[in-house]
Amino acid sequence: MSVDRTVCPGQPVVPPPGAGVLAPSRALRFWLDPANLAARLEQAGPVVPTRTGPATAFQVNDPALLRKVGSDEETFQFWGPDPSLRDFTEDGVVGLEGTAHRERRAVMRPAFTASRLTALGPGVQARTRQLLAELPADRPLDMRVEMSRLACGLLVSCVLNSELAPDTLSKIASARSTLSGGIFWRYALSPWPWVPVPRRRASRRALAELDEAVRQVRAHHRPDPDRQDLVSLLEAAAPGNPHVVQRDVRALLIAGMETSASTLAWACYELGRHPHYQQALQDEADAAPDTGRLQAHQLPLATAFVQEVTRLHGIPFLVRRTRHETCQGGVRIPAGAVVTLPLGALRRDRNRYRDPDVFDPRRWLPHAEPPSAPTALLAYGLGPRYCPGAAAADAMLPVALATLAGSRTLSPARPGRKIGVSLELTPTPKGLTMYATPCAPRH
């Protein structure tokens, strides 16, 4: 895609920070509060400069322009290759760009064929039951940690064909928030290297625990007979170079755990707010043709529930950085500027969703009126950076949610307590403690 780097007719150069009219809120609150942001989209232009500390970021509000910016690798750099994140990405698949990134994605593609995704359901159901059986029922649980443990356990067992020692799994679940928050702050503060990054020492410890988990994943890997599983494909593409495989598995482990853990934690939050859905999810799973081998396509309500959780609580924004000066939406954007794509605000657009601030999974059911388009959620990014494991997550999460609802009854440990939102790569509910009481046997 070619972009004119100089012509921007009829639009003056954006004033420097401190001059002119900027967005009516500070950057982090503006980006992380989709409801606040959605209410202002109609008054905002297609591209709006916002203050972020002493610098100016540029927010893309027009949906068509958002997709264009999110897909244009020639003009915009993805956040992963940023030098500030090199300690985390180490040039793994998340940190690659262009041809190198596409080649690594192509290597992984056979592991996500339709037949393999269909086979995930029973394994996800069985592994979810195992992990839930370890949850204590006599004390409140931090659902952010427990859902990180569940997400990591499912990813390692069902996608990476391996296993982790129970203590390693628990350490990773506890460290996920620290690691995710460390990456977030490292990137957010990269324009000002003299500002100390919060939790730097804790992030280094969490990163060491992640590396130990990756070593265990490779040591306990169980290859499929046809060697078309994910780890086998990565090893075959880099024979004699274990470091390449190590960094790719590391990237997949943290990226795959991140979104799934957030989705499951917010699902627990919504189940606590709407307990009648716990019974409805159980009934749907009990009505499946084979209750011991659930598949996502048999669970329209569980699938709709996950989609509605994503709409209200998914990644609030994506970040790009301009490679060179460009003009977008009539606004001149300088080289090296941060460009934000407010996905959370678009998911609450009143022109697209009826009662957008209301949690209502029914809007995603197959025969809902008006019909909703799951692709509009942009749950896994867009363009060349679309998550390669998106289809696997779509196959796993509804089954995991249905199994959770059928195994444990969730109730808030402190009803009425205000739940915060963590500052992480994928925001998760902060302070969400719940009891997970085993369900009575069902006939």
DONU-862273 format. One line per 3 residues: number of its first residue (from 0); their letters; for each residue y, x, z of C-alpha. Coordinates in Angstrom, 2 decimals, always signed. Layout:
% DONU-862273
NUM> A> Y,X,Z | ... $
This chain:
% DONU-862273
0> MSV> +0.00,+0.00,+0.00 | +3.34,+1.48,-1.01 | +6.39,+0.79,+1.09 $
3> DRT> +10.00,+1.48,+0.12 | +11.22,+3.81,+2.85 | +14.90,+3.56,+2.08 $
6> VCP> +15.82,+0.16,+0.70 | +16.60,-2.49,+3.30 | +19.07,-4.85,+1.62 $
9> GQP> +21.54,-6.79,+3.65 | +20.43,-5.42,+7.01 | +22.37,-2.85,+9.05 $
12> VVP> +20.59,-0.01,+10.80 | +19.32,-1.06,+14.24 | +21.84,-0.05,+16.91 $
15> PPG> +20.84,+2.65,+19.39 | +19.49,+1.69,+22.82 | +22.17,+0.08,+24.93 $
18> AGV> +24.07,-1.44,+22.01 | +23.67,-4.84,+20.41 | +21.40,-7.69,+21.48 $
21> LAP> +17.84,-6.87,+22.49 | +14.94,-9.08,+23.53 | +15.71,-11.08,+26.68 $
24> SRA> +13.19,-9.37,+28.93 | +12.04,-5.92,+29.87 | +9.30,-4.50,+27.68 $
27> LRF> +6.14,-4.70,+29.81 | +6.90,-8.15,+31.21 | +7.89,-9.32,+27.74 $
30> WLD> +4.66,-8.11,+26.15 | +2.26,-9.05,+28.96 | +3.54,-12.61,+29.45 $
33> PAN> +2.40,-14.49,+26.34 | +3.75,-17.83,+27.56 | +7.19,-16.34,+28.13 $
36> LAA> +7.09,-14.64,+24.75 | +5.74,-17.63,+22.82 | +8.64,-19.77,+23.99 $
39> RLE> +11.03,-17.35,+22.29 | +9.27,-16.83,+18.98 | +11.12,-19.64,+17.26 $
42> QAG> +14.48,-18.18,+18.28 | +13.52,-14.61,+17.36 | +13.63,-13.01,+13.94 $
45> PVV> +10.61,-11.59,+12.12 | +11.21,-8.18,+13.75 | +13.03,-7.86,+17.08 $
48> PTR> +14.03,-4.59,+18.77 | +13.14,-4.47,+22.48 | +14.03,-1.98,+25.16 $
51> TGP> +11.24,+0.15,+26.60 | +12.83,+2.59,+29.02 | +15.37,+4.75,+27.17 $
54> ATA> +13.77,+4.01,+23.79 | +13.60,+1.04,+21.45 | +10.34,-0.61,+20.39 $
57> FQV> +10.08,-3.13,+17.55 | +8.24,-6.40,+17.95 | +6.80,-8.16,+14.90 $
60> NDP> +6.94,-11.95,+15.31 | +6.10,-13.30,+11.86 | +2.31,-13.91,+11.56 $
63> ALL> +2.11,-12.83,+7.91 | +4.13,-9.69,+8.57 | +2.05,-8.99,+11.67 $
66> RKV> -1.13,-8.91,+9.59 | +0.54,-6.67,+7.02 | +1.76,-4.19,+9.62 $
69> GSD> -1.56,-4.21,+11.44 | -3.43,-3.34,+8.24 | -1.10,-0.76,+6.68 $
72> EET> -2.50,+2.67,+7.57 | -0.15,+4.44,+5.17 | +2.94,+3.46,+7.13 $
75> FQF> +1.64,+2.79,+10.65 | -0.53,+4.91,+12.89 | -3.06,+3.34,+15.20 $
78> WGP> -2.64,+4.15,+18.91 | -6.02,+5.88,+19.27 | -5.17,+9.11,+17.37 $
81> DPS> -2.03,+9.64,+19.46 | -2.04,+13.19,+20.92 | -1.37,+11.79,+24.39 $
84> LRD> -4.85,+10.19,+24.35 | -6.79,+13.19,+23.09 | -8.45,+13.70,+26.50 $
87> FTE> -9.98,+10.24,+26.17 | -10.72,+9.92,+22.45 | -11.71,+13.55,+21.65 $
90> DGV> -11.65,+12.70,+17.95 | -14.40,+10.13,+18.38 | -14.51,+7.10,+16.12 $
93> VGL> -11.59,+5.53,+18.06 | -9.45,+8.60,+17.54 | -10.13,+9.14,+13.83 $
96> EGT> -7.99,+7.92,+10.97 | -8.22,+7.26,+7.27 | -11.31,+8.45,+5.42 $
99> AHR> -12.90,+10.02,+8.50 | -12.60,+6.76,+10.43 | -14.04,+4.69,+7.57 $
102> ERR> -16.97,+7.08,+7.16 | -17.93,+6.84,+10.83 | -17.71,+3.05,+10.69 $
105> AVM> -19.95,+3.04,+7.61 | -22.54,+5.05,+9.53 | -22.71,+2.34,+12.21 $
108> RPA> -22.80,-0.66,+9.88 | -26.64,-0.99,+9.56 | -26.90,-1.47,+13.33 $
111> FTA> -24.91,-4.71,+13.09 | -26.75,-6.58,+10.33 | -27.28,-10.32,+10.77 $
114> SRL> -30.98,-9.97,+11.56 | -30.31,-7.47,+14.33 | -27.53,-9.57,+15.81 $
117> TAL> -29.79,-12.62,+15.89 | -32.36,-10.63,+17.83 | -29.85,-9.75,+20.55 $
120> GPG> -29.90,-13.13,+22.30 | -33.17,-12.97,+24.26 | -32.50,-9.40,+25.37 $
123> VQA> -29.01,-10.32,+26.54 | -30.37,-13.29,+28.47 | -33.07,-11.24,+30.20 $
126> RTR> -30.78,-8.33,+31.05 | -28.07,-10.68,+32.33 | -30.57,-12.28,+34.70 $
129> QLL> -31.61,-8.86,+35.98 | -28.05,-7.77,+36.64 | -27.07,-11.07,+38.26 $
132> AEL> -30.10,-10.94,+40.56 | -28.56,-7.85,+42.17 | -25.38,-9.68,+43.18 $
135> PAD> -25.12,-10.45,+46.91 | -24.57,-14.10,+47.73 | -23.28,-13.72,+51.29 $
138> RPL> -19.93,-12.06,+50.64 | -16.99,-12.32,+48.22 | -17.27,-10.27,+45.04 $
141> DMR> -14.55,-8.52,+43.08 | -15.20,-10.15,+39.72 | -13.29,-7.49,+37.82 $
144> VEM> -15.82,-4.89,+39.03 | -18.89,-7.11,+38.78 | -18.12,-8.23,+35.25 $
147> SRL> -17.52,-4.60,+34.28 | -21.00,-3.83,+35.62 | -22.46,-6.73,+33.66 $
150> ACG> -20.64,-5.80,+30.44 | -21.64,-2.14,+30.69 | -25.26,-3.00,+31.49 $
153> LLV> -25.51,-5.32,+28.49 | -23.87,-2.82,+26.15 | -26.12,+0.05,+27.19 $
156> SCV> -29.33,-1.97,+27.17 | -28.87,-4.29,+24.19 | -26.63,-2.30,+21.81 $
159> LNS> -27.23,+1.35,+22.67 | -30.97,+0.90,+23.41 | -30.82,+2.86,+26.63 $
162> ELA> -30.39,+2.50,+30.37 | -28.27,+3.84,+33.21 | -29.28,+4.61,+36.75 $
165> PDT> -28.08,+1.80,+39.06 | -25.68,+4.09,+40.92 | -24.20,+5.33,+37.63 $
168> LSK> -23.74,+1.75,+36.44 | -21.95,+0.88,+39.67 | -19.71,+3.95,+39.40 $
171> IAS> -18.75,+3.11,+35.84 | -18.00,-0.49,+36.80 | -15.67,+0.70,+39.56 $
174> ARS> -14.12,+3.40,+37.38 | -13.47,+1.20,+34.33 | -10.19,-0.17,+35.66 $
177> TLS> -8.98,+3.30,+36.64 | -9.91,+4.75,+33.27 | -8.39,+1.86,+31.32 $
180> GGI> -5.20,+1.95,+33.36 | -4.99,+5.72,+32.91 | -5.20,+5.38,+29.13 $
183> FWR> -2.59,+2.61,+29.18 | -0.07,+4.62,+31.19 | -0.76,+7.86,+29.33 $
186> YAL> +0.18,+6.15,+26.08 | +3.04,+4.07,+27.49 | +4.71,+7.16,+28.96 $
189> SPW> +3.97,+9.52,+26.08 | +7.60,+9.48,+24.80 | +8.70,+10.85,+28.19 $
192> PWV> +6.24,+13.64,+29.10 | +8.25,+14.61,+32.19 | +7.46,+11.25,+33.84 $
195> PVP> +4.32,+11.56,+36.02 | +1.43,+9.40,+34.87 | +0.08,+7.21,+37.72 $
198> RRR> -3.45,+7.86,+38.95 | -3.88,+11.04,+36.90 | -6.37,+12.61,+39.31 $
201> ASR> -8.36,+9.37,+39.65 | -8.44,+9.10,+35.84 | -9.95,+12.57,+35.55 $
204> RAL> -12.69,+11.62,+38.02 | -13.35,+8.40,+36.12 | -13.55,+10.32,+32.86 $
207> AEL> -16.12,+12.69,+34.36 | -18.21,+9.71,+35.46 | -17.98,+8.28,+31.95 $
210> DEA> -19.24,+11.56,+30.50 | -22.18,+11.52,+32.90 | -22.99,+7.97,+31.80 $
213> VRQ> -22.93,+9.07,+28.15 | -25.36,+11.90,+28.93 | -27.71,+9.42,+30.59 $
216> VRA> -27.43,+7.04,+27.63 | -28.51,+9.78,+25.23 | -31.24,+11.10,+27.54 $
219> HHR> -32.83,+7.64,+27.98 | -32.27,+6.41,+24.44 | -35.14,+4.32,+22.99 $
222> PDP> -34.89,+4.47,+19.19 | -35.99,+1.51,+17.10 | -39.02,+2.15,+14.87 $
225> DRQ> -36.83,+2.06,+11.75 | -34.19,+4.33,+13.32 | -31.47,+1.86,+12.40 $
228> DLV> -30.21,+1.39,+15.94 | -26.71,+2.58,+16.72 | -27.43,+5.86,+18.54 $
231> SLL> -30.11,+6.87,+16.01 | -27.68,+6.30,+13.15 | -25.00,+8.42,+14.83 $
234> EAA> -27.49,+11.23,+15.49 | -28.78,+11.16,+11.92 | -25.23,+11.41,+10.57 $
237> APG> -24.51,+14.55,+12.63 | -27.73,+16.58,+12.75 | -27.47,+19.63,+14.95 $
240> NPH> -24.06,+18.60,+16.28 | -24.60,+16.85,+19.63 | -20.90,+17.00,+20.50 $
243> VVQ> -20.07,+14.61,+17.65 | -22.65,+12.11,+18.89 | -21.47,+12.55,+22.48 $
246> RDV> -17.85,+11.74,+21.64 | -18.77,+8.72,+19.49 | -21.05,+7.22,+22.14 $
249> RAL> -18.31,+7.83,+24.68 | -15.76,+5.99,+22.53 | -18.14,+3.10,+21.92 $
252> LIA> -19.04,+2.84,+25.59 | -15.50,+2.53,+26.86 | -14.27,+0.38,+23.95 $
255> GME> -17.27,-1.95,+24.06 | -17.18,-2.34,+27.81 | -13.41,-2.89,+27.93 $
258> TSA> -13.04,-6.14,+25.99 | -16.31,-7.70,+27.16 | -15.57,-6.98,+30.83 $
261> STL> -12.13,-8.57,+30.53 | -13.48,-11.64,+28.73 | -16.23,-12.21,+31.29 $
264> AWA> -13.86,-11.72,+34.23 | -11.38,-14.24,+32.84 | -14.29,-16.60,+32.10 $
267> CYE> -15.18,-16.46,+35.80 | -11.57,-17.22,+36.65 | -11.58,-20.31,+34.40 $
270> LGR> -14.96,-21.46,+35.72 | -13.49,-21.34,+39.21 | -10.53,-23.44,+38.05 $
273> HPH> -12.68,-25.87,+36.06 | -16.02,-26.11,+37.91 | -17.25,-29.03,+35.80 $
276> YQQ> -17.75,-26.60,+32.94 | -20.38,-24.75,+34.96 | -22.59,-27.85,+34.88 $
279> ALQ> -21.79,-28.47,+31.21 | -22.77,-24.91,+30.27 | -26.01,-25.26,+32.22 $
282> DEA> -26.83,-28.54,+30.48 | -26.18,-27.01,+27.07 | -28.49,-24.08,+27.76 $
285> DAA> -31.19,-26.42,+29.10 | -31.01,-28.43,+25.86 | -31.73,-25.37,+23.68 $
288> PDT> -35.06,-25.44,+21.79 | -36.32,-22.41,+23.73 | -34.49,-21.99,+27.02 $
291> GRL> -36.00,-18.54,+27.50 | -34.68,-17.19,+24.18 | -31.09,-18.34,+23.88 $
294> QAH> -29.00,-17.58,+20.81 | -25.23,-17.84,+20.47 | -25.48,-20.34,+17.59 $
297> QLP> -27.36,-22.71,+19.93 | -24.47,-22.68,+22.41 | -21.37,-24.21,+20.81 $
300> LAT> -19.74,-25.00,+24.15 | -20.33,-21.47,+25.53 | -18.97,-20.05,+22.28 $
303> AFV> -15.93,-22.34,+22.47 | -15.41,-21.38,+26.12 | -15.33,-17.68,+25.20 $
306> QEV> -12.89,-18.38,+22.36 | -10.56,-20.32,+24.62 | -10.69,-17.54,+27.23 $
309> TRL> -9.73,-15.12,+24.47 | -6.87,-17.36,+23.33 | -5.29,-17.52,+26.78 $
312> HGI> -6.28,-14.14,+28.20 | -7.11,-11.85,+25.28 | -5.35,-8.62,+24.37 $
315> PFL> -1.65,-9.61,+24.54 | -0.43,-7.14,+21.95 | -1.47,-4.34,+19.63 $
318> VRR> +0.52,-1.16,+19.18 | +1.31,+0.84,+16.07 | +3.62,+3.82,+15.56 $
321> TRH> +5.54,+4.40,+12.34 | +4.62,+7.51,+10.37 | +7.97,+7.52,+8.59 $
324> ETC> +11.10,+5.40,+8.36 | +10.35,+1.96,+6.97 | +11.90,-1.46,+6.49 $
327> QGG> +10.02,-4.49,+7.81 | +11.33,-8.04,+8.03 | +14.79,-6.89,+7.03 $
330> VRI> +14.98,-4.38,+9.89 | +15.10,-0.63,+9.42 | +12.58,+1.09,+11.73 $
333> PAG> +12.84,+4.85,+12.27 | +9.95,+7.31,+12.05 | +7.87,+7.62,+15.21 $
336> AVV> +8.96,+4.25,+16.61 | +6.59,+2.04,+18.58 | +5.84,-1.28,+16.86 $
339> TLP> +4.21,-4.07,+18.88 | +2.20,-6.99,+17.51 | +2.35,-9.88,+20.07 $
342> LGA> -1.06,-11.50,+19.59 | -0.87,-13.35,+22.89 | +2.31,-15.15,+21.86 $
345> LRR> +0.83,-16.25,+18.55 | -2.17,-17.68,+20.40 | +0.22,-19.94,+22.30 $
348> DRN> +2.23,-21.04,+19.28 | +2.96,-24.77,+19.62 | +2.95,-25.14,+15.86 $
351> RYR> -0.67,-23.99,+15.79 | -2.17,-25.29,+19.03 | -1.78,-28.64,+20.78 $
354> DPD> -0.88,-28.12,+24.46 | -1.13,-24.34,+24.05 | -0.81,-23.54,+27.77 $
357> VFD> -3.75,-25.81,+28.70 | -7.25,-24.35,+28.97 | -9.32,-26.59,+26.69 $
360> PRR> -12.49,-25.16,+25.10 | -13.02,-28.43,+23.22 | -10.42,-27.36,+20.67 $
363> WLP> -12.99,-24.82,+19.35 | -15.99,-27.15,+19.07 | -17.36,-27.60,+15.54 $
366> HAE> -15.98,-31.12,+15.04 | -12.67,-30.73,+16.88 | -9.57,-32.39,+15.45 $
369> PPS> -7.48,-30.68,+14.32 | -9.94,-27.88,+13.56 | -9.11,-24.46,+14.99 $
372> APT> -9.73,-21.22,+13.13 | -11.40,-18.50,+15.27 | -10.06,-15.85,+12.89 $
375> ALL> -6.53,-16.71,+14.06 | -7.38,-15.32,+17.49 | -7.46,-11.72,+16.21 $
378> AYG> -9.68,-11.03,+19.20 | -10.92,-7.68,+17.89 | -7.89,-6.35,+16.04 $
381> LGP> -7.34,-6.49,+12.32 | -7.35,-4.44,+9.16 | -9.11,-1.06,+9.02 $
384> RYC> -9.10,-0.91,+12.83 | -11.08,-4.12,+13.27 | -13.67,-3.54,+16.01 $
387> PGA> -16.99,-2.53,+14.40 | -18.93,-4.18,+17.22 | -17.11,-7.52,+17.03 $
390> AAA> -20.11,-9.40,+15.66 | -22.32,-8.00,+18.42 | -19.85,-9.17,+21.07 $
393> DAM> -19.76,-12.64,+19.50 | -23.56,-12.76,+19.68 | -23.77,-11.51,+23.26 $
396> LPV> -20.94,-13.08,+25.24 | -21.86,-16.79,+24.86 | -25.45,-16.03,+25.89 $
399> ALA> -24.27,-13.96,+28.87 | -21.86,-16.73,+29.92 | -24.50,-19.47,+29.64 $
402> TLA> -26.95,-17.36,+31.65 | -24.30,-16.70,+34.29 | -23.47,-20.39,+34.62 $
405> GSR> -27.17,-21.25,+34.90 | -27.90,-18.56,+37.49 | -24.90,-18.56,+39.81 $
408> TLS> -22.35,-21.10,+40.98 | -18.94,-19.45,+41.14 | -16.30,-20.51,+43.64 $
411> PAR> -13.04,-18.81,+44.62 | -13.26,-16.88,+47.88 | -9.61,-17.67,+48.63 $
414> PGR> -8.63,-20.93,+46.92 | -5.00,-21.08,+45.96 | -4.54,-17.31,+46.00 $
417> KIG> -2.31,-16.06,+43.22 | -4.19,-13.91,+40.73 | -2.34,-11.02,+39.14 $
420> VSL> -2.81,-9.30,+35.80 | -3.72,-5.62,+35.72 | -1.83,-3.13,+33.57 $
423> ELT> -4.76,-1.86,+31.53 | -5.79,-1.57,+27.89 | -7.22,-5.07,+28.16 $
426> PTP> -5.56,-6.92,+31.07 | -8.02,-8.28,+33.61 | -7.54,-10.64,+36.59 $
429> KGL> -6.37,-8.65,+39.59 | -7.42,-9.89,+43.01 | -10.06,-12.33,+41.72 $
432> TMY> -12.69,-12.56,+44.47 | -15.42,-15.20,+44.25 | -18.68,-16.24,+45.82 $
435> ATP> -21.63,-16.25,+43.42 | -24.16,-18.61,+44.97 | -27.62,-18.77,+43.35 $
438> CAP> -28.17,-22.07,+41.57 | -30.93,-24.38,+42.65 | -34.07,-24.26,+40.45 $
441> RH> -33.75,-26.56,+37.48 | -36.57,-28.55,+35.94 $
